[in-house]
């Protein structure tokens, strides 16, 4: 489908509102999923770091008790 002008392209033969709304909502959902995944990964890394530190403290305390 070829368009005569940029405004015809935006109008999409009268369906522009629905077409661009679909693209916009899809972009919003994908961006939301990306940001949520990045946030969850950051939290998970922090929890793993805290767990490793906790286990190291427990191991050190057990070694001190054994001596």
N, CA, C and O atoms as a GROMACS GRO file, in nm:
protein
  268
    1UNK      N    1   0.085  -0.117   0.000
    1UNK     CA    2   0.000   0.000   0.000
    1UNK      C    3   0.090   0.124   0.000
    1UNK      O    4   0.174   0.140   0.089
    2UNK      N    5   0.073   0.209  -0.097
    2UNK     CA    6   0.151   0.332  -0.105
    2UNK      C    7   0.064   0.449  -0.066
    2UNK      O    8  -0.057   0.450  -0.090
    3UNK      N    9   0.126   0.547  -0.007
    3UNK     CA   10   0.053   0.664   0.040
    3UNK      C   11   0.100   0.787  -0.038
    3UNK      O   12   0.217   0.796  -0.076
    4UNK      N   13   0.010   0.879  -0.061
    4UNK     CA   14   0.039   1.000  -0.136
    4UNK      C   15   0.119   1.101  -0.054
    4UNK      O   16   0.200   1.175  -0.108
    5UNK      N   17   0.096   1.103   0.077
    5UNK     CA   18   0.166   1.198   0.163
    5UNK      C   19   0.186   1.137   0.301
    5UNK      O   20   0.134   1.029   0.331
    6UNK      N   21   0.261   1.208   0.383
    6UNK     CA   22   0.285   1.160   0.518
    6UNK      C   23   0.157   1.158   0.600
    6UNK      O   24   0.136   1.069   0.682
    7UNK      N   25   0.070   1.257   0.578
    7UNK     CA   26  -0.057   1.260   0.653
    7UNK      C   27  -0.147   1.142   0.612
    7UNK      O   28  -0.222   1.091   0.694
    8UNK      N   29  -0.139   1.100   0.484
    8UNK     CA   30  -0.213   0.980   0.443
    8UNK      C   31  -0.156   0.856   0.512
    8UNK      O   32  -0.230   0.765   0.550
    9UNK      N   33  -0.025   0.854   0.528
    9UNK     CA   34   0.038   0.742   0.599
    9UNK      C   35  -0.009   0.736   0.743
    9UNK      O   36  -0.041   0.629   0.795
   10UNK      N   37  -0.013   0.853   0.810
   10UNK     CA   38  -0.058   0.858   0.948
   10UNK      C   39  -0.205   0.819   0.958
   10UNK      O   40  -0.244   0.750   1.052
   11UNK      N   41  -0.286   0.860   0.862
   11UNK     CA   42  -0.430   0.831   0.865
   11UNK      C   43  -0.458   0.684   0.835
   11UNK      O   44  -0.560   0.631   0.879
   12UNK      N   45  -0.370   0.617   0.763
   12UNK     CA   46  -0.384   0.474   0.730
   12UNK      C   47  -0.521   0.442   0.669
   12UNK      O   48  -0.584   0.342   0.706
   13UNK      N   49  -0.564   0.524   0.580
   13UNK     CA   50  -0.692   0.497   0.513
   13UNK      C   51  -0.811   0.503   0.607
   13UNK      O   52  -0.911   0.434   0.585
   14UNK      N   53  -0.802   0.583   0.710
   14UNK     CA   54  -0.912   0.596   0.806
   14UNK      C   55  -0.898   0.506   0.928
   14UNK      O   56  -0.977   0.517   1.021
   15UNK      N   57  -0.800   0.420   0.928
   15UNK     CA   58  -0.780   0.328   1.040
   15UNK      C   59  -0.657   0.366   1.124
   15UNK      O   60  -0.613   0.287   1.207
   16UNK      N   61  -0.604   0.483   1.102
   16UNK     CA   62  -0.481   0.526   1.168
   16UNK      C   63  -0.491   0.522   1.320
   16UNK      O   64  -0.397   0.480   1.388
   17UNK      N   65  -0.605   0.567   1.374
   17UNK     CA   66  -0.621   0.568   1.519
   17UNK      C   67  -0.602   0.428   1.576
   17UNK      O   68  -0.531   0.412   1.676
   18UNK      N   69  -0.663   0.329   1.516
   18UNK     CA   70  -0.655   0.192   1.566
   18UNK      C   71  -0.516   0.131   1.543
   18UNK      O   72  -0.465   0.058   1.628
   19UNK      N   73  -0.458   0.162   1.428
   19UNK     CA   74  -0.325   0.109   1.397
   19UNK      C   75  -0.222   0.164   1.495
   19UNK      O   76  -0.145   0.088   1.554
   20UNK      N   77  -0.220   0.296   1.512
   20UNK     CA   78  -0.120   0.358   1.599
   20UNK      C   79  -0.148   0.328   1.746
   20UNK      O   80  -0.055   0.320   1.826
   21UNK      N   81  -0.274   0.313   1.782
   21UNK     CA   82  -0.307   0.273   1.918
   21UNK      C   83  -0.254   0.132   1.945
   21UNK      O   84  -0.204   0.104   2.054
   22UNK      N   85  -0.266   0.044   1.848
   22UNK     CA   86  -0.214  -0.092   1.862
   22UNK      C   87  -0.062  -0.092   1.877
   22UNK      O   88  -0.008  -0.159   1.965
   23UNK      N   89   0.005  -0.016   1.791
   23UNK     CA   90   0.151  -0.007   1.802
   23UNK      C   91   0.192   0.053   1.936
   23UNK      O   92   0.285   0.004   2.000
   24UNK      N   93   0.125   0.157   1.977
   24UNK     CA   94   0.158   0.222   2.104
   24UNK      C   95   0.137   0.133   2.224
   24UNK      O   96   0.221   0.128   2.314
   25UNK      N   97   0.024   0.063   2.225
   25UNK     CA   98  -0.004  -0.025   2.339
   25UNK      C   99   0.094  -0.143   2.342
   25UNK      O  100   0.136  -0.186   2.450
   26UNK      N  101   0.130  -0.193   2.226
   26UNK     CA  102   0.227  -0.302   2.220
   26UNK      C  103   0.363  -0.255   2.270
   26UNK      O  104   0.430  -0.325   2.346
   27UNK      N  105   0.405  -0.138   2.227
   27UNK     CA  106   0.533  -0.082   2.272
   27UNK      C  107   0.531  -0.059   2.423
   27UNK      O  108   0.630  -0.085   2.491
   28UNK      N  109   0.420  -0.011   2.475
   28UNK     CA  110   0.408   0.012   2.620
   28UNK      C  111   0.419  -0.119   2.697
   28UNK      O  112   0.489  -0.125   2.798
   29UNK      N  113   0.352  -0.222   2.650
   29UNK     CA  114   0.357  -0.353   2.718
   29UNK      C  115   0.498  -0.410   2.713
   29UNK      O  116   0.549  -0.459   2.814
   30UNK      N  117   0.563  -0.404   2.597
   30UNK     CA  118   0.699  -0.457   2.586
   30UNK      C  119   0.796  -0.380   2.673
   30UNK      O  120   0.884  -0.440   2.736
   31UNK      N  121   0.783  -0.250   2.678
   31UNK     CA  122   0.869  -0.169   2.763
   31UNK      C  123   0.844  -0.200   2.910
   31UNK      O  124   0.938  -0.206   2.990
   32UNK      N  125   0.720  -0.219   2.947
   32UNK     CA  126   0.686  -0.254   3.085
   32UNK      C  127   0.747  -0.389   3.125
   32UNK      O  128   0.801  -0.403   3.235
   33UNK      N  129   0.737  -0.485   3.037
   33UNK     CA  130   0.796  -0.617   3.064
   33UNK      C  131   0.946  -0.606   3.079
   33UNK      O  132   1.005  -0.668   3.168
   34UNK      N  133   1.010  -0.529   2.992
   34UNK     CA  134   1.155  -0.512   2.999
   34UNK      C  135   1.196  -0.448   3.132
   34UNK      O  136   1.286  -0.497   3.199
   35UNK      N  137   1.131  -0.339   3.168
   35UNK     CA  138   1.165  -0.270   3.292
   35UNK      C  139   1.138  -0.358   3.415
   35UNK      O  140   1.215  -0.357   3.510
   36UNK      N  141   1.029  -0.431   3.412
   36UNK     CA  142   0.997  -0.521   3.522
   36UNK      C  143   1.102  -0.631   3.535
   36UNK      O  144   1.144  -0.666   3.645
   37UNK      N  145   1.144  -0.686   3.423
   37UNK     CA  146   1.246  -0.791   3.424
   37UNK      C  147   1.378  -0.739   3.477
   37UNK      O  148   1.445  -0.807   3.555
   38UNK      N  149   1.417  -0.619   3.436
   38UNK     CA  150   1.542  -0.560   3.485
   38UNK      C  151   1.535  -0.535   3.635
   38UNK      O  152   1.632  -0.559   3.707
   39UNK      N  153   1.421  -0.488   3.682
   39UNK     CA  154   1.404  -0.462   3.825
   39UNK      C  155   1.409  -0.593   3.903
   39UNK      O  156   1.475  -0.601   4.007
   40UNK      N  157   1.341  -0.696   3.854
   40UNK     CA  158   1.341  -0.826   3.922
   40UNK      C  159   1.481  -0.887   3.925
   40UNK      O  160   1.520  -0.947   4.025
   41UNK      N  161   1.556  -0.872   3.816
   41UNK     CA  162   1.692  -0.927   3.811
   41UNK      C  163   1.781  -0.856   3.912
   41UNK      O  164   1.863  -0.919   3.979
   42UNK      N  165   1.765  -0.725   3.924
   42UNK     CA  166   1.844  -0.650   4.022
   42UNK      C  167   1.812  -0.695   4.164
   42UNK      O  168   1.903  -0.712   4.245
   43UNK      N  169   1.684  -0.714   4.193
   43UNK     CA  170   1.646  -0.760   4.326
   43UNK      C  171   1.698  -0.901   4.354
   43UNK      O  172   1.745  -0.929   4.464
   44UNK      N  173   1.691  -0.988   4.256
   44UNK     CA  174   1.738  -1.125   4.272
   44UNK      C  175   1.888  -1.128   4.299
   44UNK      O  176   1.934  -1.203   4.385
   45UNK      N  177   1.965  -1.047   4.225
   45UNK     CA  178   2.109  -1.041   4.248
   45UNK      C  179   2.139  -0.992   4.389
   45UNK      O  180   2.229  -1.044   4.455
   46UNK      N  181   2.064  -0.894   4.435
   46UNK     CA  182   2.084  -0.841   4.571
   46UNK      C  183   2.052  -0.949   4.674
   46UNK      O  184   2.125  -0.963   4.773
   47UNK      N  185   1.945  -1.025   4.654
   47UNK     CA  186   1.908  -1.131   4.748
   47UNK      C  187   2.014  -1.241   4.751
   47UNK      O  188   2.045  -1.293   4.858
   48UNK      N  189   2.068  -1.276   4.635
   48UNK     CA  190   2.173  -1.378   4.630
   48UNK      C  191   2.297  -1.330   4.703
   48UNK      O  192   2.359  -1.406   4.776
   49UNK      N  193   2.334  -1.203   4.683
   49UNK     CA  194   2.449  -1.147   4.752
   49UNK      C  195   2.430  -1.152   4.903
   49UNK      O  196   2.521  -1.190   4.977
   50UNK      N  197   2.312  -1.114   4.950
   50UNK     CA  198   2.284  -1.118   5.093
   50UNK      C  199   2.287  -1.260   5.147
   50UNK      O  200   2.336  -1.284   5.258
   51UNK      N  201   2.236  -1.356   5.070
   51UNK     CA  202   2.236  -1.495   5.112
   51UNK      C  203   2.379  -1.549   5.123
   51UNK      O  204   2.411  -1.622   5.217
   52UNK      N  205   2.465  -1.513   5.028
   52UNK     CA  206   2.604  -1.557   5.033
   52UNK      C  207   2.674  -1.498   5.155
   52UNK      O  208   2.749  -1.568   5.224
   53UNK      N  209   2.650  -1.370   5.182
   53UNK     CA  210   2.710  -1.308   5.300
   53UNK      C  211   2.660  -1.373   5.429
   53UNK      O  212   2.738  -1.395   5.522
   54UNK      N  213   2.533  -1.404   5.434
   54UNK     CA  214   2.474  -1.469   5.552
   54UNK      C  215   2.536  -1.606   5.573
   54UNK      O  216   2.570  -1.642   5.686
   55UNK      N  217   2.551  -1.683   5.467
   55UNK     CA  218   2.610  -1.816   5.479
   55UNK      C  219   2.757  -1.808   5.522
   55UNK      O  220   2.804  -1.893   5.597
   56UNK      N  221   2.828  -1.706   5.474
   56UNK     CA  222   2.969  -1.690   5.514
   56UNK      C  223   2.978  -1.658   5.663
   56UNK      O  224   3.066  -1.709   5.732
   57UNK      N  225   2.888  -1.573   5.713
   57UNK     CA  226   2.888  -1.541   5.857
   57UNK      C  227   2.856  -1.665   5.940
   57UNK      O  228   2.919  -1.687   6.044
   58UNK      N  229   2.761  -1.745   5.896
   58UNK     CA  230   2.724  -1.867   5.969
   58UNK      C  231   2.842  -1.964   5.971
   58UNK      O  232   2.871  -2.024   6.075
   59UNK      N  233   2.908  -1.981   5.857
   59UNK     CA  234   3.022  -2.072   5.849
   59UNK      C  235   3.136  -2.025   5.939
   59UNK      O  236   3.200  -2.105   6.006
   60UNK      N  237   3.160  -1.894   5.941
   60UNK     CA  238   3.265  -1.839   6.026
   60UNK      C  239   3.232  -1.860   6.173
   60UNK      O  240   3.320  -1.893   6.253
   61UNK      N  241   3.107  -1.840   6.210
   61UNK     CA  242   3.065  -1.859   6.349
   61UNK      C  243   3.079  -2.005   6.389
   61UNK      O  244   3.120  -2.034   6.501
   62UNK      N  245   3.045  -2.096   6.302
   62UNK     CA  246   3.058  -2.238   6.332
   62UNK      C  247   3.205  -2.277   6.349
   62UNK      O  248   3.237  -2.358   6.435
   63UNK      N  249   3.293  -2.220   6.269
   63UNK     CA  250   3.435  -2.249   6.281
   63UNK      C  251   3.492  -2.196   6.412
   63UNK      O  252   3.576  -2.260   6.476
   64UNK      N  253   3.445  -2.078   6.453
   64UNK     CA  254   3.491  -2.020   6.580
   64UNK      C  255   3.443  -2.103   6.698
   64UNK      O  256   3.513  -2.114   6.798
   65UNK      N  257   3.325  -2.160   6.689
   65UNK     CA  258   3.272  -2.243   6.798
   65UNK      C  259   3.347  -2.374   6.808
   65UNK      O  260   3.364  -2.429   6.917
   66UNK      N  261   3.392  -2.425   6.695
   66UNK     CA  262   3.463  -2.552   6.693
   66UNK      C  263   3.602  -2.540   6.753
   66UNK      O  264   3.659  -2.639   6.799
   67UNK      N  265   3.656  -2.421   6.753
   67UNK     CA  266   3.792  -2.401   6.806
   67UNK      C  267   3.793  -2.383   6.953
   67UNK      O  268   3.900  -2.365   7.012
   0.00000   0.00000   0.00000
